[in-house]
Structure formats: C-alpha cells, structure tokens
Amino acid sequence: MALNNITSFVWKRHQNHWSWIIMLGSLFVLVIALWVKSVLLTLSFIAGIAVSMLELPEPTPPFALVGKAIEHERNWLESPWGWKKGLQGFGMFASVVYVFLSCWGESLMALLLLVGIYANIACVYGNKRMGIDDL
C-alpha cells in the first residue's frame, strides 16, 4: 500500500511542468557527472530530483512543448502492451544503460553513434508520416 502511495505522489509531481523541466535538467547533470566522475555533480543531481518533488505552481501559460511531452508519455503508458510497445520499452531501457555506460567510459563516439541511430529512427517515422514508407 505504501509503494502505491509513493508511486502516485511521484507521478503527480512528474506531471507538473516545472517539476518535469527540473527532472530533465537533473538528468543532464547526471550525464555530465558520469562523464567527469564528479561526486559534487552527483549530489547536485540528487538535489535536483529532490527539488522536483516539491509542490511547484503550474506556469501560466503552460509550456506547450512540455505539455505535449507529458501528454505523449501519458498516452504511451495508457496504450495496451504489444510487441511494438515492448520493443520501444526495451529500446528506451537499453538507450539509458548505453548512455550511462558511454558517459562513464567517456566515449563521445559511442554517444554520437546513438544520436545517429536516433536520427535514422526519426527519418523512418517521418517517412511513415509522409506516406513514403510503411512500418
């Protein structure tokens, strides 16, 4: 029961625009902390995540891009599981592990390879939207 309360608390905070921006910025700090192996930056990441859990006011007007990202995330989580969603979930998990390991190993080429893969995936989805290719 307590885990359900914690999960709903974190999810409610995650849906706040300011909290979402602070969490994203904290993840960038974590990536840099892994790259330079800095304890101070790691503590800054932890502080950023703690600050994002505070009850922050909604911005007026809300950030359009953040609102779209939160809505897309909500829709993705509510969609039924299938092979495509499972593959996307595995890809996201593998990407996070890959980025952390690449940053820990200070490999810029490995990070650029991942950017290239993402650009390729974006091209495939763009072609699908334009009707050029069918996924």
C-alpha positions in Angstrom: 0.0 0.0 0.0 2.8 2.4 0.8 4.5 1.8 -2.5 1.3 2.7 -4.3 1.1 6.0 -2.4 4.7 6.8 -3.2 4.2 5.9 -6.9 1.1 8.2 -7.1 2.9 11.0 -5.3 5.9 10.8 -7.7 3.6 10.5 -10.8 1.6 13.6 -9.6 4.8 15.6 -9.2 6.1 14.3 -12.6 3.0 15.7 -14.3 3.8 19.2 -13.2 5.6 21.3 -15.9 8.2 22.8 -13.6 9.0 19.5 -12.0 9.4 17.9 -15.4 11.8 20.6 -16.5 13.8 20.3 -13.3 13.9 16.5 -13.7 15.1 16.7 -17.3 17.8 19.2 -16.3 18.9 17.0 -13.4 19.3 14.1 -15.8 21.7 16.2 -17.9 23.6 17.0 -14.7 23.8 13.2 -14.0 25.1 12.6 -17.5 27.8 15.2 -17.0 28.6 13.8 -13.5 29.1 10.3 -15.0 31.3 11.8 -17.7 33.6 13.6 -15.3 33.0 11.2 -12.4 32.2 14.1 -10.1 30.6 13.4 -6.6 29.6 17.1 -6.4 27.6 16.9 -9.6 26.0 13.6 -8.5 24.9 15.3 -5.3 23.6 18.2 -7.5 21.6 15.6 -9.4 20.1 14.2 -6.2 19.3 17.7 -5.0 17.6 18.5 -8.3 15.4 15.4 -8.1 14.5 16.3 -4.5 13.6 19.8 -5.6 11.4 18.4 -8.4 9.4 16.5 -5.8 8.3 19.8 -4.2 4.8 21.1 -4.9 5.5 23.7 -7.5 2.9 26.0 -9.1 1.8 25.4 -12.6 3.2 28.0 -15.0 0.8 30.5 -16.7 0.6 29.9 -19.6 1.8 26.3 -19.5 4.8 25.3 -21.6 3.4 23.9 -24.9 6.3 21.6 -25.6 6.4 20.2 -22.1 2.6 19.7 -22.2 2.9 17.8 -25.4 5.7 15.6 -24.0 3.7 14.8 -20.8 0.6 14.1 -22.9 2.5 11.8 -25.2 4.0 10.0 -22.2 0.6 9.6 -20.6 -0.9 8.2 -23.9 2.0 5.8 -24.3 1.7 4.5 -20.8 -2.1 4.0 -21.2 -1.9 2.2 -24.5 -2.1 -1.6 -24.4 1.0 -3.7 -24.4 2.1 -5.4 -27.6 5.2 -6.4 -29.4 5.8 -2.8 -30.6 5.4 -1.2 -27.2 7.6 -3.9 -25.7 10.3 -3.2 -28.2 10.0 0.5 -27.6 10.3 0.0 -23.8 13.3 -2.3 -24.3 14.8 0.3 -26.6 14.4 3.1 -24.0 15.9 1.0 -21.2 18.8 -0.1 -23.4 19.4 3.5 -24.5 19.6 4.7 -20.9 22.0 2.0 -20.0 24.0 2.7 -23.2 24.2 6.5 -22.4 25.3 5.9 -18.8 28.0 3.4 -19.8 29.2 5.7 -22.7 29.4 8.6 -20.4 31.2 6.6 -17.7 33.7 5.4 -20.3 34.0 9.0 -21.7 33.2 7.8 -25.2 32.0 10.6 -27.4 31.9 8.4 -30.5 29.6 6.0 -28.7 27.2 8.9 -27.9 27.4 10.1 -31.5 26.6 6.6 -32.7 23.4 6.7 -30.6 22.5 10.1 -32.0 22.9 8.7 -35.5 20.7 5.8 -34.7 18.0 8.1 -33.3 18.2 10.3 -36.4 17.7 7.2 -38.5 14.7 6.2 -36.5 13.3 9.7 -36.8 13.7 9.5 -40.6 11.8 6.2 -40.7 8.9 7.7 -38.7 9.0 10.9 -40.8 8.8 8.8 -44.0 5.8 6.9 -42.5 4.0 10.1 -41.7 4.6 11.4 -45.2 3.3 8.1 -46.7 6.6 7.2 -48.3 7.3 4.1 -46.2 5.1 1.8 -44.3 6.2 0.5 -40.9 
